[in-house]
Amino acid sequence: TEIYTLSLHDALPIYPDPAIRTPIASLMVQLKVEVDLAEPVLLQGLKEKNGALKMLAALSLAQRGLQADVVLPIFIDGLKNEEASVRRQAAEAIARYGPRGRVAEANLTAALDDPDDGVRLQALLALRQVADAKTLMPAMVKVLKQKDINLHRQAAQVIFQVGPEAVGFLVAVLKREDAPAVRLVCLQTLAMVGP
């Protein structure tokens, strides 16, 4: 028996079935092998009715930061999925687009109230990548009021990033908030800013 090996490049035209083509194209992107050949196959995969194939294609494009206009709406929808793992993946993928992912800022902010700890964390991490820290101040105060102390450090870092421009906001928050975590971060930030 003779054994034939096909390159990933050669395999794409042979297999017309999207259930085979999409994973092959995804693998090509992961391995950085002829990504320009894989991209149209993945774009076709975004039109699939099979949700798993569609998400695989979207995640593969996101891995390289490709096709933001086409892929970001899929991830925004993914933030509403009933499966927590899909919501986490969607938030993580949005973060890969950096400031281009700003279109998802409101949806990521809403995900800070998600019942799943991992989704909340990924949403916060994604917000740090896509949004301006100044616009996130109210959301970060809300996070600091929550009992999930795992997010407090991340929220505090966002507030720290704003620096001196946050002084007025921090003073106002100190006057109206009783939550210890919120007050502590406000005081720490003010101390960091100095006189």
N, C-alpha and C positions, 0 to 999 in steps of 0.2 A: 504494500500500500504506500502510495506517495502522499506526503503531508504538504499541504499548501498553506502558506501564511499570507494573509491579506493585511495590507496597511490599513489604518483607519480611513485614510483618504480613499482607498480603493473600495472599502466596504460600503460607503454611503450610496453610490449609485446602484449597487447590487440589491440592497434591501429597501424596497419601496414602503414597507410597513412602518408607520410612525413609531410603533412600540419598539422598533429596533433602531431606526434612524435617529430618533431624538436622543436616546442614551449614548449612541455612538458620537453624535455631535457634541453632547455634553462632555463626554470623555476627552474629545479633541480639545475643547476649551480648557478643561482642567489640566491637560498635559501641555497646553500651549502649542498644539500641532495644527497648523493651517486653520487658525481661528476664522479667517476670512471665508473659508469654505464651509465651516460649521455654522456661522452666523445665519445664513438664509434658511438652513434646516431648522435651527432653533426658532427663528421667526415663524416658520410654518407650524412648529410645535405649539406656539402660543394660540393657534386657532383650533387646537384639538378639543374635543368634548371631554375627553378623559382628563379629569382634574389633576391627577398625578403627573401625567406627561406635560400638561400645560405648566405646572409649577416647576417641574424639572427644567423645562426650556427657559422659563423666566429666571430661575436661580442661576442657571449657567450663564445667561447673558449678564446678569447682575455681577457675577464673579469677576467679569472683565470690565464692568461699568458700561456695557453696551446698551444701546436702544432705550435710553431713559424714558423718552416720551411714550413708548409702547409698553414698557415693563412696569413702570411705577404704578399705573392704575391697577394692575393685577395685584401688586403687593398691598396697595391701599385696601382693595377688596379682601385680601388675605388677612388683614388685621381684624376682620369681622368674622372669620371662619370659626366654626364650632370647635375645631381641634386646636388646643393650645399650642401644639408643636408647629402647626401651620402659621399661627399668629406670631410665634417667636421667629420663625424663619423669615416671615414677611418683614418684621421690624429690622432684623439683621441685614436683610438684603437692601432695604431702603437706605440704611446707613452707608452702604458701599458707594452710593451715588453722591455722598457729601452734600454740598450746597444745592446741587440739582434736585435733591430729594426734599427740598423745602416745601414742595406742593403737598407733602404728606404731614406737615407739621401739626395741623389740627387733629388729624387721625392718630398720630403718635401721642399727642397730649391726651387724647381721650383714652388711649391704651394704658395710661398711667393708673387708671382705675380698674384695669383688668383683674379678674379673680385669680389669675395664675401669677405667681411670683416671678417666674422666668420671663413672662411676657412683659410685665412691668419693668423689669430690669433692662430687657432688650429695647423697649420703647424709650427709656431714659437714655441709654447709650446711643441710640439712633438720633434722638433729639440733639444730643451734644455734637453730633457730626453734621446735621443738616441745618440747624437753626442758629440764629444769632443769640448769644447768651442773654443779652438785654431783654429780648422778647420772651425768654423763658422764665424770668423772675417770678411772676405770679404762680406758674405751674410748679416751680421748685419749692415755693413756700407751701403749696398744697401737699407736695410730697413729704416735706419735713413734718407736716401735721399728721401724716399717716403713721400707723404703728409699725410699718415695715422698716425697721432700722437698717436693713441691708441697703436701702436706697438712699438713706440720709447722707452718706459720704459722697455719693455721686451728685446729689442735688446741691450739697454744700460746695462742691468743686465748681459747679456752674455759677453759683452766686459769687464765689471768689474770683472767677474769671472776669466778671464785670468790673471789679475794682472800684476806684474812686467815683465813677459815674453812678454807682449804686447807693451812695450815701443817703440821699433823700428818700429813696425807696426803703432802705433798711431802717432808718429812723421811724418812718411811718409804720412799718411792720412792728417794730419794737413797742410802739405806743398802743397798738391794737391787739397783738397776739399774746396769748398766755402759754402756748405750747413750748415746753422747755427746749426741745430740739431746734425749733425755729429761732427762739431768742438766742440760744448759744451760737448758732451759725451767724446770726446778725452781728452779735458782739465780736465774734472772732474776725469777721470780715472788716468791721469798723476798726478793730485793733490793727489788722494787717494794713489797712489803708493809711493809718497814722493820723497826724494832726489835720 
